[in-house]
Every structure is written in structure tokens, then in C-alpha cells.
């Protein structure tokens, strides 16, 4: 194994984590828009704790993928009022993202539960050791 291999593995892990984060943001944006299609990007950004630029980037990516479409309310007095609607492809992809997100959260839960149990054992052992000292 060369010295580059660990670095390459770290880059792969970082890239996978970055990809997972993008998918999670897409999932959350799609969920918000499914519930409230007339939500502005500024409102989305605030609800998700993201910058307006990052939110715009995500919305543009979802539009480019064909998962969202933008609809103008032509009958609305405010001619700049738009709604973001999930396309049939977007709905199908959101269902897939929901499954992947749930699986990832379940894995995180299992790992976190094991970590908590280990910390509880360690704390209990340390407490017993401290109490048994004169």
C-alpha cells in the first residue's frame, strides 16, 4: 500500500459525506416544497438554516434534474408569485431519498446507541472504582 492510499480513502469518504449532505438538503427542500409550494427561497433558507445562495443552488439543481418545476400564478395580482411543484419524477426520487435517509438515520441511531452504552459502562466503572478507594 502506498502513502497515497489513505489520502485517497479519506477523499472518497469526504466525497461520499458531501454527496450525502447534498442529498439530505435536496430531500429537505423537496419536503418543504411538497408541503408549501409557494414558499420563497428566503423562507426555505430560514427554515433549513442555510444561506440563501446555498438554497438557490439546491433549487436550481432540482429544477435542472427535472424534479421540480416552477409555476407562475398568472391569476395572482402579484405577478412575481411562483410555486415550486414536484414533478412526477421528483415525487419518485423523493420517495427513494426518503428510504435512503431513513436507512442512514437508522444506522446512525444504532452507532449512537452503542456509543452511549459504552460511555455508560465506562462512567459506571469509573464511579465504582472511585467509590471503592479509601
Buried (B, 14 or more C-beta within 10 A) or exposed (E): EEEEEEEEEEEEEEEEEEEEEEBBBBBBBBBBBBEBBBBBBEEBBEBBEBEEEEBBBBBEBBBEEEBBBEEEEEEEEEEEBBBBBBBEEBEEBBEEBEEBBEEEEEEEEEEEEEEEEEEEEEEEEEEEEEEEEE
